[in-house]
């Protein structure tokens, strides 16, 4: 069971545009994150996904296939870097960037959803979804230079050390600075680069440095650029809004200790998401903080008279007439409202706790669905 949850040593002030904090999570190790990235790289090599992984050398994507990590498990991140470094001059900036790293690894997706409950903003829901990406390499500045995005970021350093340099507002930007705008990973999002600026010589900035076990946290719209101090490895969770304006607040999750949300809240969140999002889809999105991951590996359901909570991720549910909508790990389903009493007990269980499953057909079917979608395991 993926029970360990991220804990922060020094949560940032609620109004801080950027901050540094310590974190711990025994499941979120460099090797676990690396292995998840390798599965995405293999999927890209097989043609199952596109534009997920890049090796950037001296700030530019290098398509040479031999620069990609070997996906047979023979290289960890240090061995990969040593091999690539040996093919280039000692001071050449090298970065492996992989995004959407929950898409090909269900177990990693479950770890992320369990862990994210302990991060700032866990009950603030983004409008355009969330991405999970990693940065591995040694470089003087993030390729592209100083930039900002529509997303807030929770950037967890796994190994090595790196700095982030931050700028807020627009007054510090020279009038002749060149700007470049790219589309972000979700429709309706974008990112802007000040690639003509070096990043290191700008004196209106705040600089923070983190080692393994520390995290950078910053709002959407904050200008930033990264710098490593030797080989560094970090995983980033980005939550996307519709603008660079941090005043465009995420949607607060209003939920009871038993996981129940009101019909009024669910209708409002559906409208907030837009795109004609129905309530079932909206509740599914809320249950996964907008993170879409790999599908569960389902086997034939085995009836169980007792189940145990297998995650810190929430089970959310909402009454809708004679039915309840139930959601977990980005999936939603409807059941007769008669399951509500048992669901209230089950959804309030802390990670690792167990409860009985009554010998009733609909409750048994619901328990089996929750097991198949990673919320429970047979006790």
C-alpha positions in Angstrom: 0.0 0.0 0.0 1.3 3.5 -0.9 0.5 5.0 2.5 3.4 7.5 3.2 2.3 11.1 2.7 4.5 14.1 2.1 4.9 16.2 5.3 6.2 19.7 5.2 8.6 21.0 7.8 7.8 24.7 7.2 4.6 25.4 5.3 4.8 28.8 3.5 2.7 31.8 4.5 -0.7 31.7 2.6 0.1 35.0 0.8 3.7 34.1 -0.1 4.4 34.3 -3.9 7.3 31.9 -3.5 8.8 30.0 -0.6 11.2 27.2 0.5 10.2 24.3 2.7 11.5 20.9 3.9 9.6 17.8 3.0 9.6 14.1 3.6 7.9 11.1 1.9 9.5 7.7 2.1 7.7 6.5 -1.1 8.8 9.4 -3.3 12.4 8.3 -3.8 14.7 9.2 -6.7 14.6 5.6 -8.1 10.8 5.5 -8.0 10.5 8.8 -9.9 13.3 7.7 -12.3 11.5 4.4 -13.1 8.3 6.2 -13.8 10.1 8.5 -16.2 11.7 5.5 -17.9 8.2 4.1 -18.7 7.2 7.4 -20.3 10.5 7.4 -22.3 9.8 3.8 -23.5 6.3 4.7 -24.5 7.7 7.6 -26.5 10.3 5.4 -28.2 7.5 2.9 -29.0 5.3 5.7 -30.5 2.5 5.4 -27.9 3.0 9.0 -26.7 4.7 12.1 -28.2 6.4 15.1 -26.8 6.9 13.8 -23.3 10.7 13.5 -22.9 13.6 15.6 -24.1 17.4 15.7 -23.6 18.6 19.3 -23.8 22.3 19.9 -24.4 23.6 23.4 -24.1 20.0 24.6 -23.8 18.7 23.0 -27.0 16.9 19.7 -27.6 19.3 17.1 -28.9 17.4 14.3 -30.9 20.3 11.8 -30.8 18.7 8.6 -29.5 21.8 7.5 -27.7 21.4 10.4 -25.3 18.2 9.0 -23.9 18.4 6.9 -20.8 18.4 3.1 -21.3 15.0 1.8 -20.4 16.1 -1.7 -19.5 16.9 -0.8 -15.9 20.7 -0.8 -16.4 21.0 2.9 -15.7 19.9 5.0 -12.7 20.0 8.7 -13.1 23.6 9.1 -12.0 24.9 6.4 -14.5 22.8 8.0 -17.3 24.3 11.4 -16.5 27.8 10.1 -16.3 27.5 8.5 -19.7 26.1 11.6 -21.4 28.6 13.9 -19.7 31.5 11.7 -21.0 30.3 12.4 -24.5 30.4 16.2 -24.0 32.8 18.8 -22.6 32.8 19.0 -18.8 31.0 22.3 -18.6 28.2 21.6 -21.2 24.7 22.1 -19.7 22.7 18.9 -19.8 19.1 18.4 -18.8 16.7 15.5 -19.1 13.1 16.7 -18.9 10.2 14.3 -18.7 6.6 15.4 -18.3 3.3 13.6 -17.6 5.2 10.9 -15.7 2.1 9.5 -14.1 0.7 8.5 -17.5 2.5 5.2 -17.9 3.0 4.0 -14.3 -0.1 3.3 -12.2 1.8 2.6 -9.0 3.6 6.0 -9.3 0.2 7.7 -9.9 -1.1 6.2 -6.7 2.0 7.4 -4.8 1.6 10.9 -6.1 -2.2 11.2 -5.2 -1.5 9.8 -1.8 1.4 12.1 -1.2 -0.1 15.3 -2.6 -2.6 15.5 0.3 0.4 16.7 2.5 1.4 19.6 0.1 0.2 23.2 0.2 -2.8 23.7 -1.9 -4.1 20.2 -1.6 -7.6 21.5 -1.2 -7.3 24.1 -3.9 -8.4 22.7 -7.2 -6.9 24.0 -10.5 -9.0 25.0 -13.5 -6.9 23.2 -16.2 -5.5 20.1 -14.5 -2.1 19.3 -13.1 1.1 17.9 -14.6 3.8 15.8 -12.9 7.3 16.3 -14.5 10.9 15.8 -13.6 14.2 17.7 -14.2 17.5 15.8 -14.1 20.8 17.3 -15.0 23.5 19.9 -14.5 22.8 23.4 -16.0 23.5 27.0 -15.2 19.9 28.0 -16.0 16.7 26.4 -17.2 16.7 26.1 -21.0 14.8 29.1 -22.4 15.9 31.3 -19.4 13.6 33.4 -17.2 10.0 32.4 -17.7 6.6 32.2 -16.1 3.6 29.9 -16.6 -0.1 29.8 -15.9 0.6 27.2 -13.1 1.6 27.2 -9.5 4.4 24.8 -8.8 5.5 22.5 -6.0 9.1 21.6 -6.9 10.6 18.8 -4.7 14.4 18.3 -4.8 15.1 14.6 -4.8 18.9 14.6 -5.1 21.7 17.2 -5.4 21.2 20.9 -4.9 19.7 23.7 -7.0 18.7 27.3 -6.8 15.6 29.1 -8.0 15.8 32.8 -8.8 12.4 34.6 -8.6 11.1 37.9 -9.9 7.6 39.3 -9.5 5.7 42.0 -11.4 6.8 43.6 -14.7 8.6 46.8 -13.7 12.0 45.1 -13.6 11.9 43.9 -17.2 13.8 46.0 -19.7 11.6 47.6 -22.4 13.7 46.0 -25.1 13.6 42.5 -23.6 12.5 39.9 -26.2 9.4 37.9 -25.2 8.4 34.5 -26.5 5.0 32.8 -25.7 4.4 29.1 -26.0 1.4 26.9 -25.4 1.3 25.1 -22.1 0.5 21.4 -21.8 -3.2 22.0 -21.4 -5.6 23.8 -23.7 -6.1 27.4 -22.5 -2.7 27.7 -20.8 0.6 29.3 -21.9 4.1 30.1 -20.8 6.2 33.2 -21.5 10.0 33.4 -21.8 12.4 36.3 -21.5 15.1 34.5 -23.4 17.1 37.6 -24.2 17.9 38.0 -20.5 20.7 36.1 -19.0 19.1 35.5 -15.6 22.2 35.7 -13.5 22.9 39.4 -14.0 19.4 40.7 -13.1 19.7 42.2 -9.7 16.0 42.6 -8.8 15.4 39.1 -7.6 15.1 36.7 -4.7 17.2 33.6 -4.8 16.5 30.4 -2.8 18.7 27.3 -2.7 17.4 23.8 -1.9 19.1 20.4 -1.3 17.5 17.0 -1.3 14.5 17.0 1.0 13.6 20.6 0.4 11.0 22.1 -1.9 10.4 25.3 -3.8 6.8 26.5 -3.9 5.6 29.4 -6.2 2.4 30.9 -7.6 1.3 31.1 -11.2 2.8 34.2 -12.9 6.0 34.3 -10.9 9.0 34.8 -13.1 11.7 32.2 -12.3 14.8 30.4 -13.6 16.5 27.3 -12.2 20.2 26.7 -11.7 21.8 23.4 -10.5 24.9 23.0 -8.4 26.3 19.9 -10.0 23.9 17.0 -10.9 20.4 17.6 -9.4 17.2 15.7 -9.7 13.7 17.2 -8.9 10.1 16.3 -9.4 7.6 19.1 -10.0 3.8 19.2 -9.6 2.3 22.0 -11.6 -1.4 23.1 -11.2 -2.7 25.2 -14.1 -5.0 28.2 -14.1 -6.2 30.5 -16.9 -3.8 33.4 -16.5 -0.5 34.6 -15.0 -2.5 36.5 -12.3 -2.1 34.8 -8.9 -5.3 36.6 -7.9 -7.1 34.1 -10.1 -7.6 31.7 -7.2 -8.0 28.0 -7.4 -11.3 26.5 -6.4 -11.5 25.6 -2.7 -12.6 22.0 -2.0 -15.4 22.1 0.5 -15.7 18.6 1.9 -16.9 16.9 5.1 -14.5 14.6 7.1 -16.5 11.8 5.5 -15.7 12.9 2.0 -19.2 14.3 1.2 -19.5 17.4 -1.0 -22.8 19.3 -1.4 -24.7 19.4 -4.7 -24.3 23.2 -4.7 -20.6 22.9 -4.4 -20.3 20.3 -7.1 -22.5 22.4 -9.5 -20.3 25.5 -8.8 -17.1 23.5 -9.4 -18.5 22.1 -12.7 -19.2 25.7 -13.8 -15.7 26.8 -12.7 -14.1 24.1 -14.9 -16.2 25.2 -17.9 -16.0 23.3 -21.1 -19.5 22.0 -20.3 -18.1 19.7 -17.6 -20.8 17.5 -16.1 -20.9 16.8 -12.3 -19.6 13.3 -12.5 -16.5 14.4 -14.4 -16.1 17.3 -12.1 -16.1 15.1 -9.0 -13.6 12.7 -10.7 -11.3 15.7 -11.4 -11.6 16.9 -7.8 -10.7 13.5 -6.4 -7.3 13.5 -8.2 -6.5 17.2 -7.9 -6.8 17.5 -11.7 -4.0 14.9 -12.2 -4.7 12.3 -14.9 -2.8 9.1 -14.6 -2.4 5.6 -15.9 -5.4 3.3 -15.8 -5.6 0.8 -13.0 -4.7 -2.8 -13.7 -7.9 -4.6 -12.9 -8.4 -8.3 -12.3 -11.6 -10.1 -11.6 -13.1 -8.6 -8.5 -12.9 -11.0 -5.5 -15.7 -10.4 -2.9 -14.3 -9.3 0.4 -16.1 -9.0 3.7 -13.6 -6.5 5.0 -11.5 -3.7 3.2 -8.7 -1.5 4.2 -7.9 2.1 3.1 -4.9 1.9 0.8 -4.2 5.7 0.3 -4.3 9.2 1.7 -6.2 10.3 -1.4 -9.8 11.2 -0.8 -12.9 9.3 -1.7 -15.4 12.0 -2.6 -19.2 11.6 -2.9 -22.2 13.7 -3.5 -26.0 13.0 -3.2 -28.0 13.4 -6.4 -31.6 12.5 -5.9 -31.9 8.7 -5.5 -28.2 8.2 -6.3 -24.8 9.1 -5.0 -21.9 10.0 -7.3 -18.7 8.4 -5.9 -15.2 9.4 -7.1 -11.6 8.4 -6.3 -8.3 8.5 -8.3 -9.8 10.5 -11.1 -12.8 8.1 -11.7 -16.5 8.5 -10.9 -19.5 6.1 -10.7 -23.1 6.3 -9.6 -24.7 4.0 -7.0 -28.2 3.9 -5.3 -28.4 6.4 -2.4 -28.9 3.4 -0.1 -25.1 2.8 0.0 -24.7 6.3 1.7 -24.5 5.1 5.3 -21.7 2.6 4.6 -20.0 5.0 2.2 -19.9 7.7 4.9 -18.0 5.3 7.2 -15.7 4.0 4.5 -14.8 7.4 3.1 -13.8 8.7 6.5 -11.3 6.0 7.2 -7.7 7.2 7.6 -5.0 5.5 5.6 -4.4 1.9 6.8 -7.7 1.6 8.7 -10.3 -1.1 7.9 -14.0 -1.6 7.9 -16.5 -4.4 7.3 -18.4 -4.8 4.0 -22.1 -5.8 4.7 -23.5 -8.6 2.8 -25.6 -6.3 0.5 -25.3 -6.4 -3.3 -24.8 -2.7 -4.0 -22.4 -2.1 -1.1 -20.4 -5.1 -2.2 -20.3 -3.8 -5.7 -19.2 -0.4 -4.5 -16.5 -1.9 -2.3 -15.2 -3.9 -5.3 -15.2 -0.7 -7.4 -13.2 1.1 -4.7 -10.7 -1.7 -4.5 -10.4 -1.7 -8.4 -9.7 2.0 -8.4 -7.0 2.0 -5.7 -8.9 3.5 -2.7 -9.1 0.2 -0.8 -7.5 -3.3 -0.7 -9.0 -6.4 0.8 -8.2 -6.6 4.5 
